[in-house]
Amino acid sequence: MKGREVFATLLSYLWSAAASLPDERTGSNKQYSMLDILRSAFAVFFMQSPSFLSRQTLMQQAHGMNNGSTLFGITKLPSDNEIRILLDPAGPKLLRPVFEKTFAYLQDQKAIEKFRSFGGTLLIAMDGSGYYSSAAIHCESCSVAHHRDGRTVYTHSALMPAIVKPECPLVIALEPEFIVPQDGHDKQDCETQAAKRWLSSVAPRYSPLGITILADDLFATQPFIDELVAQELQYILVAKPASHKYLYEEIDSLEKLGSVSHLTQEHWNGKEHRTFSYRYLNEVPLRSSPDSISVNWAELVITSATDKVLFRTTLITSYRITKKNVVELVEAGRARWKIENEDFNTLKTKGYHFEHNFGHGKQHLASTLLSLNLLAFLFHTVLDLLDERYGEVRKRLPRRDTFYQHLAALTEYLCFASLESLLAFMLRALEGGPAPPPDPTQIIH
């Protein structure tokens, strides 16, 4: 597919959100349009260069052109402070339609089908993560942590679901749900409550597609499972012995009676043999109360050739477990870590400056900027899936931080007519070919 078409389509979804952004300016003090404010803020995250706007301002002054204009359509470059002030009143929910439209676009392009996994379903991993922290700046929506050394730290967190697939390096970020402190709830309560809010608002749209929810031990409770069942969603959840004592007492009793099934496989990892030992059991009560639901349970223990335990996981699921599907089911459950590695870890350490304090504001700035960062991450994923030229560049620059370093360096010195031109320039150089000619359709300056 043509990269220009893909990128233009994605940007059109985001730019359409500008019409709903509140503008609290009065009189004639409207030097910058809200569309330019949105475009400029997104450009910083898409290029993953905190200094992108200042560099493009210098390029504009020196050469009368800049990449903010050619790549993102910015008519007048604002300062970082002006962006913060004007975006602060804009709540992140105004950007939710962009996530919805992008997902629908991936459906239209048949890209979503590539992510189908266990049971032919889409695996949605759910987990929360912090994205803002300060010892001084705070607001009513901040979570407050009082440390033993006397420090008080104010933070913001969000539940950030994503579609994952075993053995696939890409994840599809979905709309986040922000964790806001509530009276009578601690952080864990807030995280599960955020998940329930996300399910009630978003699940009706996703559940007809066939969804399996993946989550950690925090979510392996009957109230949360009841929410999943009500939304007609399947689940594979981590269930640790320490937090599910009755469940494991039942399993231990049934193990003594010979009711727990076993499966053992030997694997060679290129260096040594490893043993994968599975245990599984169907229809076991989750808790001791008379109204307890029954769940299906599986365990995987990986040991070395010297019987050293290398890995252990225990899961509960809505799927009936058999000898034929237990290996694939556990593999699907283990894909939950991808939301931490391919999603959170990528955002935090691979160029997305996820925990960089771009701004807190007095109202919604921190959460709105997070949404724009997630959309930048999502747009890069879509380009990787649908734009062949982008995909080729990423193959040659597989580390995201290196890829963004190249983008930052090139756009600091050269002005490109489009993202397609920028990628063409990079690909030709990476392939070892001659330097591209100064064709104005490829490089403006």
C-alpha positions in Angstrom: 0.0 0.0 0.0 1.2 3.5 -0.7 2.7 5.1 2.4 1.5 8.6 1.5 -2.1 7.3 1.5 -1.7 5.4 4.8 -0.1 8.4 6.6 -2.6 10.9 5.2 -5.5 8.7 6.3 -4.2 8.4 9.9 -3.5 12.1 10.1 -7.0 12.9 8.8 -8.5 11.0 11.8 -6.4 13.0 14.3 -6.9 16.4 12.6 -10.7 15.9 12.7 -10.4 15.9 16.5 -9.3 19.5 16.4 -12.8 20.7 15.9 -13.8 19.4 19.3 -10.9 20.9 21.2 -12.1 23.7 23.6 -10.6 27.1 22.9 -10.8 29.4 25.9 -9.1 32.4 24.3 -11.1 35.6 24.0 -10.8 38.6 21.7 -8.2 38.6 18.9 -5.5 36.7 20.8 -5.6 33.7 18.4 -2.2 33.7 16.8 -2.3 29.9 16.5 -5.2 27.7 15.4 -6.2 24.8 17.6 -5.5 22.6 14.6 -1.9 23.9 14.5 -1.6 23.3 18.3 -2.8 19.7 17.9 -0.6 19.1 14.9 2.5 20.5 16.7 2.0 18.5 19.8 1.5 15.3 17.8 4.5 16.0 15.7 6.8 16.0 18.7 5.5 12.5 19.7 5.5 11.1 16.2 9.1 12.2 15.6 10.0 11.3 19.2 12.1 14.4 19.5 11.4 16.8 22.3 13.3 19.5 20.5 11.6 18.9 17.1 9.5 22.2 17.1 12.4 24.4 18.1 14.6 22.9 15.4 11.9 23.4 12.8 11.5 27.0 13.9 15.2 27.6 13.3 14.9 25.9 9.9 12.0 28.1 9.0 13.9 31.3 10.0 17.0 30.2 8.0 15.4 28.7 4.9 11.8 29.7 4.8 10.6 26.1 5.1 10.3 23.4 7.8 9.4 19.7 8.3 6.6 20.6 10.6 4.8 22.2 7.7 5.7 19.6 5.0 5.2 16.5 7.1 2.3 17.5 9.4 0.7 20.5 7.8 1.5 23.0 10.5 1.0 26.5 9.2 2.5 28.4 12.1 4.9 26.8 14.7 3.9 27.5 18.3 6.2 27.2 21.3 6.1 24.3 23.7 4.6 26.6 26.4 1.8 27.8 24.1 0.9 24.1 23.3 0.7 23.3 27.0 -1.6 26.2 27.8 -4.0 25.6 24.9 -4.2 21.8 25.3 -4.7 21.9 29.1 -8.5 22.3 28.9 -8.8 19.4 26.3 -9.7 16.2 28.0 -8.2 12.9 26.5 -11.7 11.5 25.8 -11.8 14.0 22.8 -9.1 11.8 21.2 -10.9 8.5 21.7 -12.6 8.6 18.3 -9.1 8.6 16.7 -8.4 5.2 18.3 -11.7 4.0 17.1 -11.2 5.2 13.5 -7.7 3.8 13.4 -8.9 0.4 14.6 -11.7 0.4 12.0 -9.1 1.3 9.3 -7.0 -1.7 10.3 -10.1 -3.8 10.0 -10.8 -2.5 6.5 -7.3 -3.3 5.5 -7.6 -6.9 6.9 -4.6 -6.2 9.2 -6.5 -7.0 12.4 -7.0 -10.6 11.1 -3.3 -11.2 11.3 -3.4 -10.8 15.0 -5.9 -13.6 15.6 -4.5 -16.2 18.1 -5.9 -18.8 20.5 -9.3 -20.0 19.6 -9.3 -17.7 16.6 -9.8 -14.7 19.0 -7.9 -11.4 19.4 -5.9 -11.3 22.6 -6.3 -8.0 24.5 -3.7 -7.6 27.3 -4.7 -5.2 30.1 -2.3 -3.6 32.6 -1.8 -0.2 34.2 1.4 1.9 34.2 2.4 5.3 35.6 3.2 8.1 33.1 3.8 11.2 35.3 5.6 11.7 38.6 6.5 14.8 40.6 7.4 15.7 44.1 5.9 19.2 43.8 3.4 19.7 40.9 0.1 18.0 41.4 -3.7 18.2 40.8 -6.9 16.7 42.1 -6.5 13.7 39.7 -3.0 12.8 41.0 -2.4 9.7 43.0 -0.5 10.4 46.2 2.3 8.2 47.6 3.7 9.0 51.0 7.2 7.4 51.4 8.8 6.3 54.6 11.6 8.9 54.2 9.0 11.6 54.4 8.7 12.3 50.6 5.4 12.8 49.0 5.2 11.9 45.3 2.3 12.8 43.0 1.7 10.5 40.0 -0.7 9.8 37.1 -1.4 6.3 35.8 -3.5 4.7 33.1 -4.8 1.4 32.1 -3.5 0.8 28.6 -5.0 -2.2 26.8 -3.3 -3.6 23.6 -3.9 -6.4 21.2 -1.0 -8.9 21.4 -0.1 -12.1 19.7 2.5 -14.8 20.6 5.7 -14.6 18.5 4.6 -11.2 17.0 6.8 -8.2 17.9 4.0 -5.7 17.2 1.1 -4.7 19.5 -1.9 -2.6 18.6 -2.5 0.1 21.3 -6.2 0.6 22.1 -7.8 3.6 23.8 -6.5 4.0 27.4 -8.6 4.4 30.6 -7.2 6.9 33.1 -6.8 5.8 36.7 -8.3 8.5 38.9 -8.2 8.2 42.7 -11.6 7.6 44.3 -12.6 7.8 47.9 -12.2 4.5 49.6 -10.0 2.9 46.9 -6.3 2.3 46.9 -4.2 2.1 43.7 -5.2 -1.5 43.0 -8.9 -0.7 43.4 -8.5 2.2 41.1 -6.8 0.0 38.4 -9.6 -2.6 38.5 -12.2 0.1 38.5 -10.6 1.7 35.5 -10.7 -1.7 33.8 -14.4 -2.1 34.5 -15.0 1.4 33.1 -13.1 0.5 30.0 -15.0 -2.7 29.6 -18.4 -1.0 29.9 -17.6 1.7 27.4 -15.5 -0.2 24.9 -16.2 -3.9 25.1 -19.6 -3.8 23.3 -17.7 -2.6 20.3 -15.0 -5.2 20.5 -16.7 -8.3 21.8 -18.4 -9.3 18.5 -14.9 -9.7 17.0 -14.1 -12.6 19.4 -11.9 -11.3 22.3 -9.8 -13.0 25.0 -8.8 -10.8 27.8 -5.3 -11.3 29.3 -4.5 -9.8 32.7 -2.4 -10.3 35.8 -3.3 -11.6 39.2 -4.9 -8.4 40.3 -7.8 -9.0 37.9 -8.3 -12.7 38.8 -11.3 -12.1 41.0 -15.0 -13.1 40.7 -16.3 -9.5 40.4 -14.0 -8.8 37.5 -14.7 -12.2 35.8 -18.4 -11.5 36.2 -17.8 -8.3 34.2 -16.0 -10.2 31.5 -18.8 -12.8 31.3 -21.4 -10.1 31.1 -19.6 -8.6 28.1 -19.3 -12.0 26.5 -15.5 -12.0 26.6 -13.2 -15.0 27.1 -10.3 -14.7 29.6 -6.9 -16.1 30.5 -5.8 -14.5 33.8 -2.7 -15.1 36.0 -3.8 -16.6 39.4 -1.1 -16.8 42.0 -1.3 -19.2 45.0 -0.7 -16.5 47.5 -3.8 -14.6 46.5 -6.0 -17.6 45.8 -5.5 -19.9 48.8 -8.9 -21.7 48.5 -8.4 -22.4 44.8 -5.0 -24.0 45.4 -6.2 -26.0 48.4 -8.8 -27.5 46.1 -6.2 -28.2 43.4 -3.8 -29.8 46.0 -6.7 -32.1 47.2 -7.6 -33.1 43.7 -4.0 -33.7 42.8 -3.8 -36.3 45.6 -6.9 -37.9 44.2 -5.3 -38.1 40.7 -7.8 -35.7 39.2 -5.2 -33.2 37.9 -4.0 -33.9 34.3 -0.3 -33.7 33.4 1.6 -33.2 30.2 5.4 -33.1 29.8 7.4 -31.9 26.7 11.1 -31.7 26.1 12.6 -28.7 24.3 16.0 -27.9 22.9 16.8 -24.2 23.0 20.1 -24.5 21.1 22.2 -24.8 24.2 20.4 -27.2 26.6 17.3 -29.3 27.0 14.5 -27.8 29.0 11.5 -29.6 30.4 8.0 -28.0 30.0 5.7 -29.5 32.6 2.0 -28.7 32.4 -0.8 -29.4 34.9 -4.4 -28.6 34.2 -7.8 -29.0 35.8 -11.4 -28.0 34.7 -14.3 -26.8 36.8 -12.7 -25.9 40.1 -14.2 -23.3 42.5 -12.4 -19.9 42.6 -13.4 -19.2 46.2 -15.0 -20.9 49.2 -18.3 -19.0 49.1 -21.5 -20.9 47.9 -21.9 -18.5 45.0 -18.4 -19.1 43.7 -17.9 -19.4 40.0 -15.9 -22.4 38.6 -12.8 -21.8 36.5 -10.4 -23.9 34.5 -6.8 -23.9 35.8 -3.4 -24.5 34.2 0.2 -24.4 35.3 3.5 -24.4 33.4 6.8 -25.1 35.1 10.0 -24.9 32.9 13.1 -26.6 34.3 16.7 -26.9 33.2 18.6 -30.1 32.5 19.7 -29.9 36.2 16.1 -29.6 37.4 16.4 -25.9 38.2 13.1 -24.1 38.0 13.5 -21.4 35.3 9.9 -20.2 34.9 6.6 -20.8 36.5 3.1 -19.5 35.7 -0.4 -20.4 36.8 -3.5 -19.3 35.0 -7.3 -19.5 35.2 -9.4 -19.3 32.1 -12.9 -19.5 30.7 -11.7 -22.1 28.1 -12.1 -25.8 28.8 -8.6 -27.2 28.9 -7.6 -30.4 27.1 -4.4 -32.2 26.2 -4.7 -30.8 22.7 -5.0 -27.1 23.6 -3.1 -26.7 27.0 0.2 -25.8 25.3 -1.3 -23.2 23.0 -3.5 -21.8 25.8 -0.6 -21.2 28.2 1.4 -19.7 25.3 -1.5 -17.2 24.8 -1.6 -16.5 28.5 2.2 -15.8 28.5 1.7 -13.2 25.7 0.4 -10.9 28.5 4.1 -9.9 29.1 4.1 -8.3 25.7 2.1 -5.4 27.0 5.1 -4.7 29.3 7.8 -5.5 26.8 6.5 -4.4 23.4 4.2 -1.7 24.8 5.3 -0.2 28.2 9.0 -1.0 27.8 9.0 0.3 24.2 7.3 3.5 25.3 9.6 4.0 28.3 13.0 3.0 26.9 12.9 2.8 23.1 12.5 6.4 22.1 9.0 7.3 23.1 10.0 9.3 26.2 7.0 7.9 28.0 8.0 9.0 31.5 9.4 12.3 30.4 7.3 15.1 32.0 6.2 17.0 28.9 3.8 18.9 31.1 1.3 18.5 33.9 -1.0 21.5 33.5 -3.9 22.4 35.8 -6.6 20.3 34.1 -6.0 17.6 31.5 -2.7 18.3 30.0 -0.8 15.2 31.3 -3.4 12.7 30.2 -4.0 14.4 26.8 -0.3 14.3 26.0 -0.2 10.6 27.0 -3.0 10.0 24.5 -1.1 11.7 21.8 2.0 9.7 22.6 0.0 6.5 22.4 -1.5 7.6 19.1 2.0 8.2 17.8 3.0 4.7 18.9 -0.2 3.3 17.2 0.4 5.2 14.0 3.9 3.9 13.8 2.5 0.3 14.2 -0.1 0.9 11.5 2.6 2.2 9.1 4.8 -0.9 9.9 1.8 -3.1 9.0 0.6 -1.3 5.9 3.4 0.8 4.4 6.0 -1.4 2.7 8.6 1.3 2.5 8.2 2.1 6.2 8.5 -1.6 6.9 11.7 -1.9 5.0 13.3 1.0 6.8 12.3 -0.5 10.1 13.8 -3.9 9.1 17.1 -2.1 8.6 16.8 -0.1 11.8 15.1 -2.6 14.1 15.8 -0.6 17.3 13.2 2.0 17.7 15.5 4.5 19.5 18.0 4.2 16.6 15.2 4.8 14.1 14.1 7.9 15.9 17.7 9.2 16.2 17.9 9.0 12.4 14.6 10.8 12.0 15.7 13.6 14.3 19.1 14.0 12.7 17.8 14.1 9.1 14.9 16.5 9.8 17.2 18.8 11.7 19.3 19.4 8.5 17.0 18.6 5.6 13.4 19.5 4.8 11.5 16.7 3.1 8.4 17.1 1.0 6.6 14.3 2.8 7.1 11.3 5.0 7.2 9.1 1.9 10.2 11.3 0.7 11.9 11.0 4.0 11.5 7.2 4.0 12.7 6.9 0.4 15.8 8.9 1.3 16.5 6.7 4.3 15.9 3.4 2.5 18.2 4.3 -0.4 21.0 5.3 1.9 20.5 2.2 4.1 20.6 -0.1 1.0 24.0 1.3 0.2 23.0 3.0 -3.0 24.2 6.4 -4.3 23.0 9.5 -2.5 19.6 10.7 -3.8 19.7 13.6 -6.2 18.4 17.0 -4.9 15.1 16.4 -6.5 12.5 18.9 -5.0 9.9 16.1 -5.0 12.2 14.1 -2.7 14.1 16.8 -0.7 13.1 20.4 -0.6 16.3 21.6 1.0 
